[in-house]
C-alpha cells in the first residue's frame, strides 16, 4: 500500500474497553479508556491524537529547517489539550509548545516553518483546523 495515498488501521478488543491497534507491520499499540469504562492503563484515543499532532508538526518543521541548512541539536514538542465539557468531549483547544536547541535557527525561521506546517504540510493539523483552536508557541535555545 502506498502510504501517501491510503492508510489502514485495525483494532481488536483485549478486555473491557482496552484494544490493541495495528497499522501494517508496526508494533501494536494498546488503547484504553478512563475508568470506569476502562482501566486507564494505556493511551486513550485523544492522547494518541495529541501524539499524532506533535509528531506531524515536528516532522514538518524539522524537514524545512534542515532544508534551510539549519543545525538541530534537540527538539521537544509538548501538547496540552483542553476538553469540551459537553459530549462529545473532544478538544476545544490545544496548546503546542516547541522547544528547539539550535545554534543557527532564528525566530523568523521558526515562524516561517510553523506557518508552512499549518497551511500546507501537516495533515493532522489540517484535519483539526476549524474544529479545534490550536496555539503554537516556541522557544529556541542556542
HELIX and SHEET records of a PDB file:
HELIX    1   1 UNK A   45  UNK A   67  1                                  23    
HELIX    2   2 UNK A  107  UNK A  116  1                                  10    
HELIX    3   3 UNK A  117  UNK A  121  3                                   5    
HELIX    4   4 UNK A  123  UNK A  128  1                                   6    
SHEET    1   A 3 UNK A  10  UNK A  15  0                                        
SHEET    2   A 3 UNK A  18  UNK A  22 -1                                        
SHEET    3   A 3 UNK A  29  UNK A  31 -1                                        
SHEET    1   B 3 UNK A  74  UNK A  83  0                                        
SHEET    2   B 3 UNK A  91  UNK A 101 -1                                        
SHEET    3   B 3 UNK A 133  UNK A 141  1                                        
END                                                                             
